[in-house]
Amino acid sequence: MGTVLGFYFGAADKLSVQQIEVAEPKFVGSDLLTHVSGGTGPFQYSISYPTQDTEKKITGLSLNGWIKVELTPPPAKAETISIEITDSKAQRLSKAFTKHN
């Protein structure tokens, strides 16, 4: 009986996990704002982008999927910004965006 219950609940858990997705970031001044959907929170994030001197990397934790960080120094227009997300079940997503404004 325990084997059947373990298989049933284990299979249901795997079916309910949704893929992580991250929204196209919005830029307001030097702030980056985006949202993570799918996956299981909390979410660890890493945001990296080139600066005049080196590559800047910002890491943090989002409890509810919202990410708002100040990019100092701000990236130049048309620079590529990479966002990497890891959820609490070790599911990962890495995505690159181009800053348009």
Backbone torsions as a table, in degrees:
resi	resn	phi	psi	omega
1	MET	NA	-41.7	179.5
2	GLY	-62.6	-36.9	178.9
3	THR	-65.0	-42.4	179.7
4	VAL	-64.7	-45.3	179.2
5	LEU	-64.2	-42.9	178.5
6	GLY	-61.4	-42.8	178.0
7	PHE	-64.4	-44.1	-178.6
8	TYR	-61.7	-51.9	-177.3
9	PHE	-71.4	-35.2	176.4
10	GLY	-64.3	-41.2	179.3
11	ALA	-68.1	-39.3	-179.8
12	ALA	-64.9	-37.5	179.5
13	ASP	-64.0	-40.9	-179.8
14	LYS	-68.6	-33.3	-179.6
15	LEU	-72.6	-27.8	-173.7
16	SER	-85.3	-8.9	-178.5
17	VAL	-75.9	124.2	178.0
18	GLN	-98.5	147.3	176.7
19	GLN	-61.2	144.7	176.3
20	ILE	-75.1	140.0	173.5
21	GLU	-137.9	146.5	177.5
22	VAL	-123.6	134.2	-178.7
23	ALA	-72.5	152.2	173.7
24	GLU	-55.0	126.0	-177.7
25	PRO	-68.9	148.1	172.4
26	LYS	-105.9	144.7	179.9
27	PHE	-116.8	123.1	176.9
28	VAL	-124.8	105.5	-173.5
29	GLY	62.8	-123.7	178.2
30	SER	-99.3	8.4	179.4
31	ASP	-92.1	140.5	172.2
32	LEU	-107.8	132.7	179.5
33	LEU	-128.9	128.0	176.8
34	THR	-150.5	174.1	-178.4
35	HIS	-139.4	138.4	176.8
36	VAL	-99.6	133.5	174.9
37	SER	-124.9	162.1	-175.7
38	GLY	74.1	-176.0	179.7
39	GLY	65.3	-169.8	-178.5
40	THR	-129.9	119.9	179.8
41	GLY	-72.8	167.9	-1.7
42	PRO	-71.8	163.1	-175.9
43	PHE	-115.7	129.4	171.2
44	GLN	-90.1	140.2	178.8
45	TYR	-132.7	154.9	175.6
46	SER	-137.6	125.9	180.0
47	ILE	-119.6	124.4	179.2
48	SER	-131.8	147.4	-179.1
49	TYR	-159.7	152.9	179.6
50	PRO	-76.5	144.6	172.2
51	THR	-119.6	-178.9	-177.8
52	GLN	-60.4	-36.8	-174.6
53	ASP	-99.9	-33.7	-170.8
54	THR	-160.5	-173.2	175.0
55	GLU	-94.3	129.1	-179.8
56	LYS	-96.9	137.9	178.5
57	LYS	-133.5	128.5	179.3
58	ILE	-120.5	130.4	178.3
59	THR	-121.2	156.2	178.9
60	GLY	-172.8	-174.6	-178.6
61	LEU	-130.2	131.9	175.6
62	SER	-115.4	122.4	179.9
63	LEU	-79.3	-31.1	-173.4
64	ASN	-117.0	6.0	179.2
65	GLY	97.2	-17.6	178.5
66	TRP	-83.3	136.5	177.8
67	ILE	-127.2	123.3	175.0
68	LYS	-135.5	117.0	-179.7
69	VAL	-135.1	149.6	174.9
70	GLU	-90.5	125.5	178.7
71	LEU	-95.6	102.6	-178.1
72	THR	-124.9	118.6	-4.9
73	PRO	-70.7	152.1	-179.1
74	PRO	-69.0	148.0	177.2
75	PRO	-71.5	151.7	177.5
76	ALA	-72.6	159.5	175.9
77	LYS	-59.1	141.8	179.2
78	ALA	73.7	11.2	174.6
79	GLU	-81.3	151.7	177.6
80	THR	-90.6	131.2	178.7
81	ILE	-116.2	125.3	-179.7
82	SER	-102.3	134.1	178.0
83	ILE	-122.6	127.0	176.7
84	GLU	-119.2	129.9	-177.9
85	ILE	-120.3	137.9	171.6
86	THR	-130.8	126.0	179.7
87	ASP	-89.6	-179.9	-175.0
88	SER	-70.4	-11.0	177.2
89	LYS	-105.2	19.5	177.0
90	ALA	66.8	20.1	173.4
91	GLN	-79.8	135.3	-174.3
92	ARG	-122.8	152.5	173.9
93	LEU	-143.4	135.7	174.6
94	SER	-128.9	128.7	-176.1
95	LYS	-142.8	145.0	178.4
96	ALA	-113.4	140.9	-179.9
97	PHE	-130.6	153.7	176.1
98	THR	-107.1	130.1	177.8
99	LYS	-74.7	124.4	-177.2
100	HIS	-100.8	-17.7	-178.7
101	ASN	-128.0	NA	NA
